[in-house]
Amino acid sequence: MDLNEKCAVFGIFGNIDSPALEKENRITRETYFGLFSLQHRGQEHSGIATTDGNKLRLHKNEGLVSQIYTEEILKKLPGFAAIGHNRYSTSNGNHVEYAQPFLFDNLFALGHNGNLPSIEKLVKFLKKNNELTKDMSDSQLMTQAIAVYMKKGQSLPDAIARTYPLFTGAFSCVALGLDILVGFRDPCGIRPLVLGKKGEEIIICSETCALDTLGAKFVREIEPGEMVIVQRSKGKIVVKSKKVAKAKPKFDIFEFVYFARYDSVMLDRPVYEVRKNLGRMLARETKKHYRHGINEVDMIIPVPESAISAAIGYAEESGIPFEMAISKNRYINRTFIEPTQELRAEKVRMKLSPLRKVIEGEKIAVMDDSIVRGTTSKQIVKMLFDAGAKEVHFLVSSAPIKFPDFYGIDTPNQSELIASHKTMKEIKDFLGATSVSYLSIEGMIAATGLPKSRFSLASFDGVYPIPIHEREKEINYDVPKD
């Protein structure tokens, strides 16, 4: 798997009168731990903005959460409320100036998870108001647009509501003012956003795993088209909800397949169970069609980590033994040392190591969550054959990815997506595998227990629930049929 989610967001609002809060700098620390638990959604940049009621402060940098924040830095970010952001850099810019949150003067800070495929409305609005737009990311443009109304004296929620129709795409956002925290989500709810509570503290974040890390209680999901406003009133923290657009729920099914942490809960479904179901459904499909002799393999092994749950489900359903026959080096995720070209070509071997004693002489079925370009999968197949496997059947717990994503996933150009231009036989031959079996779109949906209408399946069927406007010219709908 070589796709990356662009962002994670986290926001927290505490009691300004709590002596312990200021003494322990607790809000900033909890933001740090929240971002740490959401590290899987972005590993390139991270930032935290805080407010003490008089001043907004910001620190952001390149690297992992554990690398960026020191005790000294956290102490320089006092406050009773904060937002944080983890980012995976894309072709739009991998420099620190593109890291979030974005802070506008001493008015507000914004963190955005998602992507706006069309920025025409935003750019037109900003130019009309004599604002700069050159070399800005979609998130920066959103920040500039909200600032237009805040500079005119409007409140943060009102400014967001006024600019909301200009945001054409996917967005799950947190915004922080001097005395207010706001979370808001696009009408389709493409990316996740949840509401939690810890004592008096209110939390808005990307996934429930961050709430669990902090010992907070999950309250509910923030609905598509909803804005949640957190502020103090008469000495108490008050949470208000405002509908800013009609909900048209289209949650990205890829969150279940790969992006979410497996211990999170989404749409009232434990991600772990859904992933096991993906494996179960694939086992049923391969048995029904008796595909390629897969039912005669000696063991099911996962590509760690994201495919483990699906492999367990496949093994349970098929009765074929499950083995952890590939070891993952957990410290390869990020390095500041550039490898040589020779080592770069051996990236998979640096990250994954086969257990020869388990694999040698056996017929293997290896499970992964998806195939994107196919280059990584090809290396895995070769690695297993080199370790002595007699057969290597490649199982995929999702449907073929045939279309690029424009809603916050770092997908390559469509021409680089192997399933967009190769048949199943051609994919098998390219990988060098004994066979290749994908889960069907219907099987993916059945694994969630939810109706098809609830999901965005854009990467698989090319149906984009939010118009992509000027990006439409990049799409070729003439793709191989399954």
N, C-alpha and C positions, 0 to 999 in steps of 0.2 A: 504494500500500500504506500503510495507517495503523494497523497493529497494532504493539504493542511488547512485547518480552520484559521481564519484570520484573527479572531479576537475573543477575549473574555472580558466581561464587565462585572464590577462589584461596587456596591454603594451601601453605606451604613450611616444611621442617624441615631445619636445617643442623647442622654439627658445632660444638658449644659450645666446643671447644678450639682452633678455628681462629683464629690471631692476625689473619689478613687479614679474617676475617668481621667482627670487632668494629671493626677499624681503618677498614674501608671502609663499615661499616654495610650490608654487602652484602645481607643477607636482606631488609631493608626496601626497598632499591633494587630488588631483583628482584621483590618484591611490587608495587611501583609499576609496573614495566614489564609485569608480568603483567596487572595491571588495565588498563593502557593498551591492551594488545592485545585485551582483552575489552570495550572501551568500547561496542561495538555492542549489547551485551546490556543496557545500562542507562546512561542519560546524565543522570540527575537528581541522584543522590547517590553518594558513594563513601566508604569507610572502611577503615582498616588498624588491626589490633590486633597487638601484638607481646608476646613474653615473653623475659626474660633469665634465667628460672629462679626469680626472687624476686618479680617484679612484672609484672603485665599492664598494658600501656599502650594507649591508643586515641585515634585522631583520625579524625573523620568530619565531612563538611560537604556543602553543596549545591553542585552544579556538575560539570564534567567533571574527569577525573583530572588533566589538565594544569593546571587552575585551582585545584584544592584543595591539592595538595602542593607545598610549597616546599622548598628545601634545608634551611632552618631547621627546618621541621616534621619532615622525615625524620630529622634528627639527634636529635630528641626521642623517636624510636621505636626505641631500640636493642633488640637481641635476636638469638637464634639460631633463632627460629621465628616465623612470622607467618601471619595470615589476612587476606584482603581481600575487599571486596564492592563491586560496582557495582549501583545500583538504579534502576529506572524507577518513578517514583511513580505510584500509581493512586488510585482514589477512597477507598481505605482511609486515605490520609493522605500528604500531600506535604511535611510538615514534617520538619525535621532529626531530631527525636526518633524518627522511623520509619526513619531511615537505619541501615544495618548496617555492621559487626557489632554485635551487642548484647553488652555486657559485664556480667557479673553479679559484683559485688564484685571480689575478687582470685582468683576460682575458675576462671572460664572465659569465653570469648567464642564467639559463634555467628554464622555466616553461612548464609543459606538462599536457595536458588533454587527457585522453585516456588510452590505455593499449596495451602492446605488448604480445600476447599470446605465441609467440616464441622468445626466446632470444639467440638461438643457434649461429646465425651469429655474433651477437654482442660479445658474450663471446669468440668465436673463434678468432675474430679480436683483442680483447683486450689482450687476452693471448699471441697472436703472437707478440703484441707490449709491452709485459711485464708490463701490467697494472693490477691492482687489480680488482677482480670481486666478491669476496666472500661477501655474505650478502647484496648485493646491489639490489635496486629496479630497474625495467626496466628504469625508468627515470634517475636514477643515472648512469646506464650503457650508456644511450644515451649521457649524459653529458661527461662521461669519453672518449667516442669515438670521439666526436667533439673536445675535448681537445687534442687528439693525433695529429690532423692536425694543430690546432692552436699553439701548442708548436713548431711546425716546421715552423712557420711564416706565415701560410696561414690566410686569412681574415676569419671572422666569416661566411659570406655567402658561401665562397668556402669550408670551413670545413664542414658546414651542407650539402652542395651538395655532398661532397665526402662520407659522412657517411649515407646519406639518404637511399641508398639501403639496409643498414643493419637493418633498422627499420621495422620489420615485425609485423604489427598490426595497431592500430588506434592511430593517434596523431594529435592534433591541438596544436601547440607550439608557445611560444614567447621566444625570446633570446635577451639578452642585452649585447652589448660590450661597450667599453669606449666611443665610438662616433657613435654607430649604434644600431638600433632596427630591429629585423627580426621576421617575422611571417611565419610559414609554416605548411602545412596540408598534411595528407596522401593521396594517389591516389584515395581512395574511398570517402574521406570527411565524414567519419563516424560521427565525432563530429563537432559541428559548430565552425566557426571562421569568424569574420566580420571586415571590415575596416571602420573607421569613421574619421571625421575631425571636429575640433573646432577651428575656426580662423586659425592660422598657425599650431596648434598642430595636430598630426596624432595619431590615436588610433587604436589598434588592440585588440579585445577582444572576448569573447565567445558568447555574445548575444547582441542584439540591445538595450535591456533594460538598459544596462550600459551606452550606448551613450545617451539615453533619460535622464538619471539621471544627466549627466554632461552638458546637453544642446548642445550636439554634433550632427552633421549631419551624418546619415548613408550614406556611399558612395557605398559599394557593399560587397558581400561575397567574402572572399578569396577562390579561386577555389581549388578543389581537385588536389593535385599534384603541387600546386603553392607555391612559396616563394615570400614574399613581403619584400623589403629592404628599410628602412627609414634612411636617413643620410643627413648631410649638404653638400652642394656643392655651392661654390661661395656665401656664406652668406645666402643661401636659403635652406629650407627643401625640399628634393627631395624624391619621392616615385618611386621605380622601381619594376617591376615584372619579375620573372624568372620561367619558367616551369622546374621543376626538375623531373617530371614523367608524363606519360600519364594519363589523368584523366579517372577514371572508377567510376563515381558517384554512391554511395550507402549510402545515408544518413540514419541514424538510426531513424526509424519511432517513436521510443519511446520518442524522443525529443518532438514530437508533443503531444503524449499521456500524458506525465507526467513531464519530466525533465525540459523543458524550462519554464521560467516565462511566464505567460499567456499574458503579454503585449509585448512580443518580437515578432519579425517577422523573419520567417525562410523560405528559398526558395520562397521568395516573398509572403508568406502566413502568415497572422496574426494568431498567435498560438491560440488566443481566439476563432476566427471564426472556425478554424479546430476542436477545442475541442467541440464547439457547434454542428458542423457537425457530429462528432462521436456520440453524443447523438441522433441527428436526424436520422442517419442511423440505430442505434440500435432500435429506435422507429418504423421505417419502417419494420425492420426485425421481430420484435416481433408481429407487427400487421399482417404482411403477413402470418406468421405461427401460429398466435393467440396462442402464447406460454403461457401455464400455467395460463391463466386467468389474465395476467398482465394488460390487457386493462380495467380491472374492478377495479383497485386499486383506492384509494381515493386521493393519493398524491405521488409525486416524491420528494425524499429528497436526497441531496448529502452528501457524506463524505467529509467534508472540509479539505483542500482547493482545491486540484487539480481536484476534480470531479465536482465542481460547474458548470463550463461552460458546460460540457456534460449533466448534469441534466437539465440545462436551455434549451438546445437544444432538449432534449427528451420531456420535458414538452410542449414546443412550437409546436413540431411536433405532439404529441399525444393528446393535449388538456387537459391533466391531470394536475391539479394544482401543482405548485412548492412551496415547503415550506423549509425554513432553520430550520429544526427541530432537528438538531444536532449542538451543540455549541462547538467550539474548544478553548481550553486554549492555547493562542499563546505564552506562556512563558515556555512551557514544552520541547521545542526542545533540550535544552542542560542544564545539571546540573552537578556541580562538586561534588555533594553529592550523594553517591551511595545509592539507596533505598534498603530496606530489600527485601528478596526474596518474601515475601507476597505482598509488594507494587509493586514489579517488575511484578508480575503476574496480577496486576490490572492496568498495564500501560495504557491500552486503556481508562479505566475510569478516569484516571488522565488527559488524553488528550482530551477526547470527552465526552460531556454530552448531553443526549437526553432531549427534551422538552416534558415532560410527558403530559402536558395539550393539546398539539397539536397531539400527537401520540396515546394517550389512546383510545382504541376501534376502531381504524382505520386500514384499509388494506394499508400497506406501500410498496412502491418500493424504495429501497435505491441504489443509484448509486455510484460506486467507479471506479477508472481508471484501476485497475487490481487486480488480486488475485495472490499472490506469494506462500507462504507456506500454507496460508489459516487460520493460527492461529488468526491473527488480524481480518479477516472477520468473523470468528466464534464468536469472542467476541462481535463484533458489532451487529451481528444478535441476540445474547443472550441479549445484552443491550437493544435493541429495543423491544423484547418480554417482558423483565422485566419492560419496561416502559408502557406496556399495549397494544402493537400493536396486532391486531387480526391475521394479516398475514404479513410476511416479505419476499418480493421478492427481490433477490439480482441481480442487473444489473451491468454489467461490460463493460466499453466503449473501451475495447481492446479485442483481441483474447486471448485464453488460452496460458499462458507462459509455454512452454514445454521443452525449451532448455536453458542452461546457456549462459550468455553473456561473451565474452572475450575481449571486446573492450572499457572497461572503466566504466562498471556498476557493482556494488557490488552485483552480484547474488549469491545465495547459490549453493551448489552442486545440480546437476540435480535431485538426489533422493529426495531432499527437496522441489522441485517444485511440488505442488499438482497436476497440470494438466498433469505432465509427467507420472503419474502412476495411476490416478483415472479417471473413466468415469464421465460424467456430473451428472449422478444420484448419484454416490458415492461422488462427490464434494458437491452436494446439501445435502446429508445425513450428511456429515461431518460438514458442516456449520450449520445444523439445520434450514435451510431456507425453506420457502414454495416452492420456485423455484429459479433457477439460470439461467441467460441468459447472454451469452457473445456476443460481436460483432464479426462478421466473419472477416477474413483477408481481404476479398474483400471489406467489409464495411469500414474497417480502411483506405484502400487505396482510396476508393471513397470519403471519407471525406476530403482528402487533395486536390483533384482535379488534382493530378499528376499521371503519369504512374507507375505501379508496378516496372518497371525496375529501377526507381530512388531511390529505398529504400533497406536498409538492413532490413530483417524480421527475422533475425537469431533466436531471442528468441521465435518466433512463429512457424517457419517452419524448423529450423535446417540447413538452407543453409547459410554457412559462406562465405561472399564475399572475405575476406582476409584469406588465409590458416592459420589454427590454429596449424598445425604440431604436435608437441609432446602432445598437449592437446586433440587431436582427440580421444585418448583412454578413455577419460572421458565421451564420449557421447554415450548414448543409443538411437538409432533411432526407437526402437520398442515402440512407445508411443500410448496411446489410440487415436482413431480417433474421430473427433468431431461428 
